[in-house]
Structure formats: structure tokens, C-alpha cells
């Protein structure tokens, strides 16, 4: 909600900037990642885990990589 409020302040015409579009896509991916983790938590509660520890270690790195990309895109605006 605060992101939508911020977009309304800076103006919707700024959504045409490629860096902002990429940032929004990455934030939406993080949101889907969050919901996926909620589903995994439900499986753990039901004692229905079928994934290896290696899978979870790799899954743990996804938000870090995405957040580094978001920061890089916002600070340097390469596109």
C-alpha cells in the first residue's frame, strides 16, 4: 500500500522508466516467494516435507540475490 501511495506521489508517468518497471517486477517476485514459503511452512506443520536440505539452502539465497539486484537498479539506474 505504501508503494502504491509513493507511486501516486511521484506520478504514474514515471512508471515508464525501465529501472522502475524492473524493480516492481522483482518486488512482485519477492511477494510470490513469500507466499511460497508460507505454503512450505504449512507442509512442515503437517510433517509432509519432501525436499532436501540442499533445496532449502538454495531457496534461502533467492531473496538475497533479488534484493541486491533491486538495490543496484535503484541506486545506479543502469537502464
C-alpha positions in Angstrom: 0.0 0.0 0.0 2.8 2.4 0.8 4.4 1.6 -2.5 1.3 2.5 -4.4 1.0 5.7 -2.4 4.6 6.6 -3.3 3.9 5.9 -7.0 0.9 8.2 -6.8 3.1 11.0 -5.3 5.9 10.7 -7.9 3.3 10.3 -10.7 2.2 7.4 -12.8 4.0 8.7 -15.8 7.3 7.7 -14.1 6.3 4.1 -14.4 7.6 4.2 -18.0 11.2 4.1 -16.6 12.7 0.7 -17.3 14.5 0.6 -14.0 11.3 1.2 -12.1 9.5 -1.5 -14.0 12.2 -4.0 -13.3 12.2 -3.1 -9.6 8.4 -3.6 -9.4 8.7 -6.9 -11.1 11.4 -8.0 -8.7 9.3 -6.9 -5.7 6.3 -8.8 -7.1 8.6 -11.9 -7.4 9.6 -11.5 -3.7 5.9 -11.3 -2.8 5.2 -14.6 -4.6 8.3 -16.1 -2.9 6.9 -15.1 0.5 3.6 -16.9 -0.3 5.5 -19.9 -1.5 7.4 -20.0 1.8 4.1 -19.9 3.6 3.0 -23.0 1.7 6.3 -24.7 2.6 5.7 -23.8 6.3 2.3 -25.4 6.1 3.9 -28.6 4.7 6.3 -28.6 7.6 3.5 -28.3 10.1 1.7 -31.3 8.5 5.1 -33.2 8.6 4.9 -33.6 4.9 8.4 -32.3 3.9 9.7 -33.9 0.7 12.6 -31.6 -0.1 16.2 -32.0 0.8 18.2 -29.6 3.0 20.2 -28.6 -0.1 17.0 -27.3 -1.7 16.3 -25.1 1.3 19.8 -23.8 1.4 19.5 -22.7 -2.2 16.0 -21.4 -1.6 17.3 -19.2 1.2 19.7 -17.4 -1.2 16.9 -16.2 -3.6 15.7 -13.1 -1.6 19.3 -12.0 -1.0 20.1 -12.1 -4.7 16.8 -10.3 -5.7 17.3 -7.6 -3.0 20.9 -6.9 -4.2 19.6 -6.6 -7.7 16.9 -4.2 -6.5 19.4 -2.0 -4.7 21.7 -2.0 -7.7 18.9 -1.0 -10.0 17.6 1.8 -7.8 21.0 3.3 -6.9 22.6 3.1 -10.4 19.6 3.2 -12.7 21.5 1.4 -15.4 18.5 1.2 -17.8 
